[in-house]
Amino acid sequence: MAITSKEINLLQLDGELGNQGLCADFNDPENKVIKAANNSTVSEKELEDAIKEHIARPSEEQILKLNREQGLAKLKELGFTEDEIKALLL
């Protein structure tokens, strides 16, 4: 088990460890708990080392959300009203 406050992309971290299976509790952003799954061969040291080296990349879902938010902000900046934006999105 490892506890960290780092930004973690759990799917990415699991891949970095060879897709062994990880479990996590991210309810406390300052004390994220990450554990290897029951059948995993990942040691606690390997998990801790991987977390130290881990640089979380945003998921595709996060990228799409950010692009959407930026696009909506740009439309508002250009003077489009909420109704016009809604009509564009239909």
N, C-alpha and C positions, 0 to 999 in steps of 0.2 A: 504494500500500500504506500502511496505517496500523497503528500498534501502540498498544494501549490497555489499561488495567487496569479500565476502566469495565464495569459490567454491560451486556451487549448482548443485545438480542433481534434476531437477524439477520434474520428474516423481516420484522419491523416496520421495522428500519433500511432494508432494501431497498425497502420500500413508501414510506418517507419520501424515498427518492432516485428514485422513479418506476419501481420494479420493473425495474431495469436488470440485476440479477443481481450477487450478491456471493458471495465465497468467504471462508471463515474457518478459522483454526486456533486453537481455544480450549484446547489442551492445557496451556498455561501461563497460569493465570488472571491473572497480573500482566502478561503480555505477549501479549495476544490479537492475532493478526495478521488483518487484514481487507483484502481486495483486491476490486477490481471484476473481474467476469468478463471473459474475453477479448473478447467482442463488445460490452461495455458502453461507453457514452459518458460515464460518470461520471469526472470528473477527480479527481486525488489531492486537490486542495484542496477540492472539493465533498465528497468522502468524509470528509476530516478535519473540515470544518465541520459536517457532518451528525452525526458522532460526538460532537463537542463539545456539540451541542444535544440529542442523543438521551437520552431517559429511557425505559429499558426497561420495558415492561409485561409482566407474567407471561403466558405462553401459557395457552390453555385447559387443556392437560394439567397444567401446574403448578398452576393454580387447583383443578382436580379433586383432585389429589394432596393439596394443602393442606387442602381441605375434608374429605377422607377422614381425614387424620391428626387434624384437629381433632375430627371426629366420634367417632373411636375413643378419643381422649383423654377426651372428655366422657363417653362410656359407661363408661370405666374409673373416672373421677371419681365417677360415680353408683353405683359398686359392682358393675357387671357383671363377671362372670368372663370369661376368655379363651374358654371353651367357650360361654358364653351369647352373646358377641359373634359368634363363628363361626356359631352357629345363626341369629342375626339376619341375617347377611350371605348366607346360602344362598338 
